[in-house]
Amino acid sequence: MNILRLLFPCVITAVMGALAVPGWSQVVNTALPGTATDASGAAVPNARVSITQTQTGVAHTAQTNNSGNYSVPYLSLGPYAVAVEANGSRIVLQSKKGS
């Protein structure tokens, strides 16, 4: 009987370990925040920001707030091209590598 009392917790632990659902592995992604400003440095509110992963062509969009700020979360790592459109004008910025 003493052996059963000693083995029971070990057996339960082994069974629970075997039935455990594996957790998610590490997720690697990044966010791309920024501020849209004009040539004078003034914020550009309500501008459309297009962010395109240059290797895959996957595009994401965001809109700037009243302060010209935007953020696009959950981007996979890699190089991105950013374009901002406001008042009928479009400006394409230099590609940036998300890291």
C-alpha positions as CSV (number, residue, x, y, z in Angstrom):
1,M,0.0,0.0,0.0
2,N,2.8,2.5,0.7
3,I,4.2,2.0,-2.8
4,L,0.8,2.8,-4.3
5,R,0.6,6.0,-2.3
6,L,4.0,7.0,-3.5
7,L,3.4,6.1,-7.2
8,F,-0.1,7.6,-7.5
9,P,1.1,11.2,-7.6
10,C,3.8,10.3,-10.1
11,V,1.2,8.5,-12.4
12,I,-1.2,11.4,-12.1
13,T,1.6,13.9,-13.0
14,A,2.7,11.8,-16.0
15,V,-0.9,11.5,-17.3
16,M,-1.6,15.2,-16.8
17,G,1.7,16.1,-18.6
18,A,0.8,13.8,-21.5
19,L,-2.7,15.4,-21.9
20,A,-1.5,19.0,-21.6
21,V,-2.2,21.1,-24.6
22,P,1.0,22.7,-26.0
23,G,1.1,26.5,-25.7
24,W,1.6,28.9,-28.6
25,S,5.2,29.3,-29.7
26,Q,6.7,32.7,-29.8
27,V,5.1,35.1,-32.2
28,V,7.4,37.5,-34.0
29,N,5.8,40.7,-35.2
30,T,6.2,44.4,-35.0
31,A,4.3,47.6,-35.1
32,L,5.0,50.6,-37.3
33,P,4.1,53.9,-35.6
34,G,4.7,57.3,-37.2
35,T,3.6,60.9,-37.6
36,A,2.6,62.4,-40.9
37,T,3.8,66.0,-41.2
38,D,3.9,68.5,-44.1
39,A,7.0,70.3,-45.4
40,S,6.6,73.0,-42.6
41,G,6.5,70.3,-39.9
42,A,2.7,70.7,-39.2
43,A,0.7,67.5,-38.5
44,V,-1.4,66.1,-41.3
45,P,-4.7,64.9,-39.7
46,N,-7.0,62.4,-41.3
47,A,-4.4,61.3,-43.9
48,R,-4.6,57.7,-45.3
49,V,-1.4,55.8,-44.6
50,S,-0.6,52.7,-46.8
51,I,2.1,50.4,-45.6
52,T,3.2,47.6,-48.0
53,Q,5.6,44.7,-47.2
54,T,7.9,45.0,-50.2
55,Q,8.8,41.3,-50.3
56,T,5.2,39.9,-50.2
57,G,3.1,42.8,-51.4
58,V,0.8,42.6,-48.4
59,A,-0.6,46.0,-47.7
60,H,-2.1,47.5,-44.6
61,T,-3.8,50.9,-44.1
62,A,-4.3,53.3,-41.3
63,Q,-5.6,56.8,-40.8
64,T,-3.8,59.5,-38.9
65,N,-5.5,61.1,-35.9
66,N,-5.8,64.9,-35.3
67,S,-2.1,65.0,-34.3
68,G,-1.0,63.2,-37.5
69,N,-0.1,60.1,-35.6
70,Y,-0.7,56.6,-36.8
71,S,0.3,53.0,-35.8
72,V,-0.1,49.7,-37.6
73,P,0.3,46.8,-35.3
74,Y,0.9,43.1,-35.9
75,L,3.2,43.4,-38.9
76,S,5.5,40.6,-39.8
77,L,9.2,41.5,-39.9
78,G,10.6,42.7,-43.1
79,P,11.0,45.8,-45.3
80,Y,8.1,48.1,-45.8
81,A,7.2,51.0,-48.1
82,V,5.0,53.8,-46.6
83,A,2.8,56.1,-48.6
84,V,0.7,58.9,-47.2
85,E,-2.3,60.4,-49.0
86,A,-4.0,63.7,-47.9
87,N,-6.0,66.3,-49.8
88,G,-5.4,64.6,-53.1
89,S,-1.6,64.5,-52.7
90,R,0.4,61.3,-52.3
91,I,3.9,61.0,-50.9
92,V,5.8,57.8,-50.9
93,L,8.4,57.5,-48.2
94,Q,11.6,55.6,-48.3
95,S,11.3,51.9,-47.4
96,K,11.9,51.0,-43.8
97,K,12.8,47.6,-42.4
98,G,10.5,46.5,-39.5
99,S,12.4,45.1,-36.6
